[in-house]
């Protein structure tokens, strides 16, 4: 590890460091449709590299199969993950993202994503098509589920360069002052005999019941175990400028149902942008505030581009080709329904798009995500995550700009 990941290694003595591995933090019982703030702040007595969540429980489906299993079930059982705190005196939400997108994040950027284990069998990593089948989950039967969600604090780069690039983005104790708070919005897994509920898993048939209990048992409740993973930086611990990576997932509902050209999907924040992830598909009818995709596909959008004043930053005329390129650069298969623009396929965050600089995106300019809508459907739905970096004005890695 080096004091600053953007300075040539030869300028510093060789220090050794490592992550500490998983450290148990808290267990939260799962209850349908609850919004739970974990009742203690996340410890930051060392630089925090990752928060790891494990949803563990039993789902018994009886009476009838689900008519349709949600595209990203069963990991949709956590509806939303929110991580917020006060960073150097400023309130900041680091993560506001669906459980399904958080689950997919590692696979989008690497060969291995998060993990779901059903009845002691690890399911295949997300691919194309991206859809859970009833044979795996959703038919009548008993399912013991282990679902793992990785929340990395740094931006994703290939494993070979992570130790060198991740350190400045680990959360430093001095920056947060015991304010880092995790909130989990739980989904809806239980279903009544009338087939009402179960929204997180899909569309139950009339007569379908789903019951959630403790893992391996017919009683009790599922639970979410929370683990923290710290970086042991040794002598470097207080010798680097820290930065923060932010993921906020927006739902896009307007203007996407009909075929149209050059539709503005989102106004992007004028910050250092490492990349943008777009998810597209057909939405399932929502209930009780829970919204999941019935299907995910790559046929809703084409010619998706990031633009400044209608000028493409990196011209793209075919999403299929751009997606294939993004996957090859990260050594992965970008899952069906996900589309990636990455500015750090160079494997260093220093190549982020500098939308924070006035000579790159001028005051008053429009910094946007646009696309053609090529398939009409009233159920079309998108979500957009802009991955951004916030850093100190005095950080020399970013040339004195915020």
N, C-alpha and C positions, 0 to 999 in steps of 0.2 A: 504494500500500500504506500501511497505517497501523500504528502500534505495537501496537494492540490492536483486533482486528476487531469487538469488541463495543462500542466507544466511538464516539460520533458523529464523523464525519470532520472536521467543522468545528473540532474541538478541537485539531487537530494541523496543522502545516505540511504542504504537499503534497510527499511524497517519491515519487520514481519508482523502480520496481524491475521486474524481469522474471525469467522462468526462463532458464536458460542453454542449454536444448536438450539433446539426448542426449549422453552422455559414456560411452565404452566402459569397462567395468569388468572383465569376465572372460568367457572361453569355457570351457564345461564339455562334454566329449564325452558323448553320450547312450549309456547302456547299460541294457538292460531290467532292471527290478526292482532297481535300486540306490538306496540312500539316501545322497545325497551332500551333505555340508556343504562349501560353497564354501571353499577353503582360505585365504581372507583375509577380514578384516572389511571391511564396506562403509565407504568413506571418507565422513567427515562433516565435511570442512573447510569446508563451506557448508551452509546448511539444505537438507535433502533433501526434495524434493517427490514424487518417484516413482521406483520401480524398474520397468524395462521389460525383459521377457524375450522372446526370440525363439527358438522351436524351429524348426530348419531341417533338412530331410532329405528323402530319397526313400523312398517305400514302394512296393514292387512286389507286387501281389497276383496270384497265378497258380493254376492248377488248377481253381478253382471260386470263385464269388462268396461273400461272407459271407452266411450265412443271415439274420442280423439285424445291422444296423449300429447301434451304440450311439447313444442319442439325441444325445449331445454330442460324438461323434467328429467330427474327429480330435483336437480340443483336449484330450481325455481322456488323451493320451499323456503329459502330466505329471500324475501322480496326486495329488500334494500339494505345496503350497508353504508353507514355514514360515520365518518371520522373527522372530528373538528377539534379546534383548540385555539389558543392565542399564541401566535408566532411573532416573537420580538415586538409584542405590544399590539399586534393587529389580529383581530378575529379572522380565522381562516378555516374553510372547509377543505380538507385535503382530499377526501373521498366522499362522493355522493353517487352511488353506482348500484345498479341492480345486482342481486346475487348471481344471476345467470351470466352477466357480462364479466363480473369479477372472476367467476369460474373459468371463463373462456380466455381471459387476458393472457395467461402464460402461453397458451397454445397459439394465439395470434402471433406472438413474437418468438416462439421457440418450438423445438421438437416435442416438448412434453409440457402439458398443461396441468391444471388441477386434476383431482382424482375423485371418481365415484366408484365405490365398491358395493355391489349388490349380491347379497348371499355369498360372501367370501370370494366373489369373482370381480376382478378389476375390469371395468368397462373400457372399451377402446377410446383413445384420445379423439377429441372432436375432429370431424373431417367433413367431406362433401359427399352426400348430403348431410345436413346437420339436423337430425331428427331422432328422438327416442322412439323405439318401436315397442308395441305392446308385448312382443315376445320377451323383451328385456324388463319392461316395467309398464304396468297399466292393466294387464289382464288380472283376473281373479287369482289370488295367491298371497303368500306371505313374503315380504321383502324386508330383510335387515339391511339398512343403508348406512354407509360411511361416506360422507361427502366432505371433501377438503377444499377450502377456498384460500388461496394465497393472495395476500395484500402486500405487494412489494412497495417499499417507500421510494426507491430509486427508479429511474426509467429503465426499460428492459433493453439490454444488449446481450450479445452472445456470451456464454459462460466463460470463454477464454479471456474476456476483457472486464468481467464484472468487478473483480477485486480492485482493479485499477480505476474504474469509472464510478463505482457505487459509493465510495466513502463520503464524498461531499453531500450526498443526498440522504444519508442516514440521519434520523432525527436526533438532534443534540439536546441534552438536558438543559443547557443554559438558555436555549431559544424558546422553550415552551412553558417553563415555570409551573409544572404540575397541572397543566390544563387539558391534556390530550384525552378526549372522551370518545368512546365508541358507542354508537347506537345501532341496534338491529331491528328492522321492521320485518316481522315474521309474516309468512304467507298463510295460505289457507289449504290445509291438507285433508282435514276431516270432511266426510260426506254423510248426510243423513240417508235414511231409507228411501226417501223420495228422490234421491239423486241430487240434492241441493248441497252446494259447497264443493270442496275439492278443486277449487279454481287453479291453484298453483300447479296441479298435476295434469290438468286438461279438462275435458268435458265428460262428466260421468253420464252413463245411461240411466234411464229410469230403473230404480231398483239397485243401483250400485251403492254400496257403502264402503267407505274407507275409514279405518281406525288407526290412530297413531299412538304408539306406546313406547316404552323404553326398549332399547336395543336388546334383541334376544328374548324379550319377555312379552307377555300379554297384559301387563299392568304397568303403571307408572307413566312417565312422560319422556319424550325424546329430550336431548340436551344439546347445547352448543358449547363445546369446550374451546377456550381461547388461549392461544399460545403466543409468546413473543420471542423474537429472535434478534439478538443483539450482535453488534460488531465490536470485537475487541481490537481497538486500534493502537493500543500500547502508547508509546511516546507521541503518537500523532493525534491523540484524542482531542486536544485543545489547540491544535496547530493548523486548522484548515477552516476556510470560510464555508459555511453550510448553506444549502439551498433546499427548496421544497418542490416536490412534484405534485401537481394537482390533477385529479380526475373528477369531473362533474358530468354525469350523463343526462342529456336533455332528451325528452320525448318530443318527436316532431309529428304533428297530426294535421296541420293545415297545408293544403295545396299539394298533397301527395296521392290523392285518390284517382286523378284523371291524367291521361297522357299530356305532357307539356314539356317544353324545352327551356333550359336555363333557369330552373326554379331555384330561388334562394332558400336553402334548407336551414341555414343558421348563420347568424352574425357571430364571428369568432372574436374572442377577447384578444386585445393587442398585447400579448405577452410572448415570451420565448416559447415557441411551439415545437415540441419534439415530434408530434404527429397527431393525426385525427383518425378515429375509428368510427365507422358508420355501420349500424346494424339495420337490416331491412327484412321485411316479411309480411305475413298476414297476421293481424292481431286476433286473439281469442276474445270473445265477449268477456268483459271484465265484471267482477263482482266484489263488493266490499272493499273497493279501492285497490284490489290486486289485479295487475295487468301482465299477461304473459303472451308470448308469440305462439300461435297455433302452428305456424310453419315459418321457417327461415329460408330465404332463397336469394339468389343473385340476379334475378330477372326484373326486379322493380326499377333499378337505376342503371343509367349508363352515362358516360362522359361526366363523371363526378370529378369536380375540380375545386381547388382552393384558389381564390382570386383576390386581387387587390384592384379595386375600381374596374372590375370586369376583365382584368388582365390575368390570365392563368399564371400562377407561380411556376407550376410544372405541368405543361400541357398534357392532357390525357384524353384520348378519343375513344377508348375502349376499356371498360372496367375489367373485363376478363383478363386482358393482357397486363394491366397494372397490378391486378391481384396476383397473377402468376409471378410477376417480377418481385413483388413484396415478399411472397412466400419463399422464393428461392434465395433472396438476400438474407432472410432470417433462418433458413434451414427448416422450414415448417410447412404445414398446409394451413393456410388461413381458412378457418371453418366456413362452411356454407352460411350465407347471410351476413357475413362480416366482410368489410372492405377497409383496407388500411392504406393511409398515406403516412409514410415515415420519413422524417428528415434526418434520422440518425441511423440509417442503414450503413453509414460509415463506421458504426460501432463506437462513436463518441458523442456525448451530448453537446459538444462544442459546435456541431453542425446544425443545431436547432435553427429553425427559421426565426429571425430576429424581428418579429413584429413589434417588439417594444422600442425599436429604434425609429426615430422620426425620419431618417433618411431611407428607411426600408418601407415603412407604412406611415405615411405622413398624417398629421392631424387632419381630421375631416375625411380621410380616405375610408372606403368601405372594404373591410377585411372579412370575407365571406366564404361559406361552403355552398357551392351550387351543383346542380345536377339536372339531367334530363329524366323525367318520369316516363318510362317506356312501357309499363304494364298498368292498365287501369284496373282498380279494384277498390271498392268502398272500404275494405278492411286493411288497405296498405298502411303500414306504420313503420316509422324509423326511430332510431335513437342515435345520438351523436355524442362522442366523448372527445373533447379537445384536451390532449395531455400538454400541460403547461409547466414551466419552471419559474418560480419566484426566487429572486436572489437579492442580496444586499447591493445597494448602489456602490459601495466601496469595495466590492469583491473584484479583484483584478482579473479573475477568470472571465468576467463579463464586461470588461473595459469600462467600468464605472457607471453602468447604466442599469436601471431597474427593468 
